[in-house]
Amino acid sequence: MANELIESVGEFVAGYDGRGRPVRGCGEPGKVTLALASEEERAAELRARVEHYYLVFAARHPTRVPPEEASLVAFIRAVAEDWVDE
C-alpha cells in the first residue's frame, strides 16, 4: 500500500500505474493512497523520467542504462524488477 512507502502527500513527486497513466497522492499523513490523475497513458513521459533517474541518480547501477523493452508493460515490469539502490 502507498501509505507504507509514503508518509505524506507532500513526499510524493510523481508516479505512474502499470499502464503508464499518471497517479497522484491523496489522503492524510499516514493514510496516503494513489489515484489516477489522468486516464491517458504517458509512455514517453514515463520513459523520459526513468532515463533521467538512471542518468542522474542511479550512479551505482552497473550499466546506468534503463530497460529498452518496446512494450510499455514490459518496460514498467523491467524497471520494477531492476530496483536500484541510491
Secondary structure, 3 states (H helix, E strand, C coil): CHHHHCCCHHHCCCEECCCCCEEEEECCCCCCEEEECCCCCCHHHHHHHHHHHHHHCCCCCCCCCCCCCCCHHHHHHHHHHCCCCC
